[in-house]
Amino acid sequence: MEFINVALPKGRLGEKVYAMFEKSGYGCPSIKENNRKLIFENAEAGVRYFWVKPSDVAIYVERGAADIGVAGKDILLEYSPDVYELLDLKIGKCRMAVAAKKDFRDNTSETLRVATKFSNIAQKFYNEKCRDIDIIHLNGSIEIAPILGLSDVIVDIVETGKTLYENDLEPIETIVPISARLIANKSSFKFKGEKISEIAASLGKLVRENND
């Protein structure tokens, strides 16, 4: 029996993603049981699921441990994994934005200090503007950087902007809209392409129904 290995992102987004797979006919009842299993199979549907950290999905897919997976567009833009992007699932919607303190004015004669965990996205964005920047790579609590004077601006994911506004920051520019994408391993797509395309088509149909 040939399985399609699917890497799902842990957390709220992953639960939404799994619900889409289930609705498309690729459910796996054991995934909902309260147990410590790491891998869940449904031989009938020919799928095998496992949960991984959202930022690791693309690695599992790129290296072939998973045939397909679901990753945020932010991860794909930041790390440029060598995978096929098959479908925009139109869930997990947010945006990558530049934010700063409310009284911020950009002094273009000075190097702009940018705090972010998305260094590549930030670098590319400012390169296109020919703006000289100093990237301060942080892994969390990025909002605090401009408040403490560590940076002038931040580049981060913004959903509602609530955290920013509560800390007297505001989004000043959108870089790119973000949503969850179905990705595939290139070699898997060559050898299991029919089955992968079938899953992608079923999910695509659901996306269209949900967004009509």
C-alpha angles and dihedrals in degrees: 000000000000114000130199106225112219124196111207123193112243118241138032096331092050091053090053090047093050090050088057092051090048093049089049091058100265100104125149112198095198091065089072095052116105099246141118096247115135100197127048125193136194106187092185093059092035095233133128119193133197132175120232137168107283093240090052098054093088091051093053090049097043092051094045100246084118125034093206137004144164121252135167117256087238090066092047092050094044099046102023094213116198096249139116116258104215107172146005104229090195093223130109087041119184136122140249107237145170112239133184143165112294094251094048119137118180113237100203093193089070132062109264114233110220122189115200147130088221097072097159094049091048093046093050092046094052094039088061088053090046087234118155109231141176111214118214106195112213129172101208148355088042093163090071094062098080092039091058093041094248091124140012095222140002131222111211147133113282122196108163098348089231095129090049095050092046088057096046092256128122137193109255102177137016114225100184140336114252132208139150117284132198108231132186137204108249096227093045089051089056095050103028096027097128094056093041091050090049091054091045091050092051091049091045091055090052092049090053092048091049093049101041 
